[in-house]
Amino acid sequence: MDYVVKAAPRISRTLFHQALQNRSSPATLLSDELFTVCEAWGIDPACALGFFVRESHAGTKGYAVRTLNWGNLRMGPGEYKNDGKFAWYASWVVSLNDFCRLLSGRLYDGAGLKTVGQITPRYAPAADNNNPPAYAAFVNQLVETWERLSHS
C-alpha cells in the first residue's frame, strides 16, 4: 500500500504517543500537540511519524538530536539557525509545522506528489545517498501497522 499523506489520521492519538514513548523519543511529552499540528495541516499523523522515525529514529539519532528537526529539513521558515546542512529549531512543534507546510505546499502536494512513494524521490533523493523505494516501503509499513493497531 502506498499511503496518501494528506489524509485523516490513520493512527490514534494514544498510539501516536505510545509509538514515540516506545522509541524513547524526546518529543513524547509533546505528543498531543504534535498530533494536533498534523491534523491542522491535514497531514496524516501516522505518515508524519513514519518520516520522523525514518529520518532520526524519532529524534534519538543523528542531527535531529541537536537540531530538533522533525524531518531533517534543509531549511524552513520556522528555523532559528541553519548550519548550511540542516535547519535548527527551537522545538519539535515548530519543526513539525515546517515539515507539514512543506508537504502541503507547491513542491509536493501542489506538484501532484500525494503519496509516500511519490514524495520520497524528491524528499530523500538517491543523489543524497538515499534509497527512495526502501524509504517509502519503510514509512508505508509503519503506517500500515499503526493503522491496523488503531482499528483493532
Order of alpha helices (4+ residues) and beta strands (2+ residues): alpha-alpha-alpha-alpha-beta-beta-alpha-alpha-alpha
